[in-house]
């Protein structure tokens, strides 16, 4: 169990109180990972701005990346959060488990994205020509590759933060694999 405190609204800066209010309005609660980031007067705002920036990847494609990377990085918080989010976006349990393994047998394009995401995480950005060509052959572009790298960076920040702080998971716990 984490000894890293989850902050309450009354314990954060005025700027973070505004963010907490917006999260409560939008999500119905402030996820613990965000409440822990609020120890910094700047990090939560910067993180949310970066993670909510416009991208060429669809919402489902972002979940594909988040699930594959969170599995490689062993982040139980993000595995759980993105399992719940993926279900809300229409993915099924068996599809989510496949994505966490870095594949998507039901969709050629998502399969290429999941495999490339996993390979990027495992090999710290090194990607085989075979994987890169499969990514492009599936219909992805150089713009998508750039946005994929950004998406990998965003989820890696969250994974690292949780793995360091071990804040309590406030989503239904994802199946261990």
Beta strands, then each sheet from edge to edge (+ up, - down):
end
